[in-house]
Amino acid sequence: MNNKIRKKLNSSGKAQCEMCKESHFLEEHHIHGRNIADFDLPWNKCQICPNCHTDVHNGIKVIEGWYMGTSGLELIWHHYKDESVTGKDAKPHLQRKQK
């Protein structure tokens, strides 16, 4: 889905978060941050709800990236203490303190 269509869908607040699949107004998240080459390309962006976005930035949820699934591209992620599905975690923007 291109950005023009995403913005139009998102303007209604009915677009689905690519992590929790709930309908929300969405925020754009750069999976591997903005300090890499080509940071603004589609493979480095996802549209997620404010709750998931906060969880990612606080290190509660970890995004692994986009992978081809049976129904097309899927955003792969896991909770902080769960094992990585792909072994290629994006580094959380804020590191949680380990207890």
C-alpha positions in Angstrom: 0.0 0.0 0.0 1.5 3.3 -1.0 1.8 6.3 1.4 -0.9 8.3 -0.3 -3.4 5.5 0.2 -2.2 5.0 3.8 -2.7 8.7 4.6 -6.2 8.7 3.2 -7.2 5.5 5.2 -5.5 6.8 8.3 -7.4 10.1 8.1 -10.6 8.2 9.1 -8.9 6.6 12.1 -10.0 3.2 10.8 -6.6 1.9 9.5 -5.2 -1.2 11.2 -2.0 -1.0 13.3 0.6 -3.3 11.6 1.4 -4.8 15.0 -1.7 -5.2 17.1 -4.2 -5.1 14.1 -6.5 -2.7 16.1 -8.1 0.2 14.2 -6.5 3.5 15.2 -5.1 6.7 13.9 -1.6 5.5 13.0 1.9 6.9 13.4 4.9 6.2 11.1 7.8 4.3 12.8 11.3 3.9 11.3 12.2 0.3 12.1 16.0 0.7 12.0 16.0 4.4 12.9 16.8 7.4 10.8 20.6 7.3 11.0 21.0 4.7 8.2 21.3 5.0 4.5 17.9 5.2 2.7 16.1 5.4 6.1 12.9 6.7 4.4 12.3 3.7 2.1 9.2 1.6 2.6 11.2 -1.4 4.0 12.3 0.7 7.0 8.8 2.1 7.8 5.7 0.8 9.4 2.4 2.3 10.4 1.6 1.5 14.0 -0.8 2.8 16.7 0.3 5.2 19.4 0.2 2.4 22.0 2.5 0.1 20.0 4.7 3.0 19.0 5.3 3.8 22.7 5.9 0.1 23.5 8.5 0.0 20.7 10.3 3.1 21.9 10.3 1.9 25.4 11.7 -1.5 24.4 8.6 -3.5 25.4 8.0 -4.7 21.9 10.8 -5.3 19.4 10.3 -5.1 15.6 12.3 -7.6 13.5 11.3 -6.2 10.1 9.2 -7.0 7.0 9.1 -10.6 5.9 7.1 -12.4 3.1 4.3 -14.5 4.7 1.6 -16.6 3.1 -0.7 -13.5 2.8 2.0 -11.1 1.6 4.4 -8.9 3.5 4.0 -9.1 7.3 5.6 -7.1 10.0 7.4 -9.5 12.4 7.8 -8.4 16.0 8.0 -9.9 19.5 7.8 -8.9 23.1 11.1 -7.8 24.8 11.7 -11.1 26.7 10.5 -13.4 24.0 12.8 -15.1 21.6 13.4 -13.5 18.2 11.5 -15.2 15.3 14.1 -14.3 12.6 17.2 -13.5 14.7 17.3 -10.0 13.2 15.9 -7.7 15.8 15.9 -4.0 15.1 17.6 -2.4 18.1 15.1 -0.7 20.4 15.5 3.1 20.3 15.5 3.2 24.1 17.2 0.3 25.9 15.2 -1.2 28.8 17.2 -1.8 31.9 17.6 -5.5 32.5 16.6 -6.7 36.0 
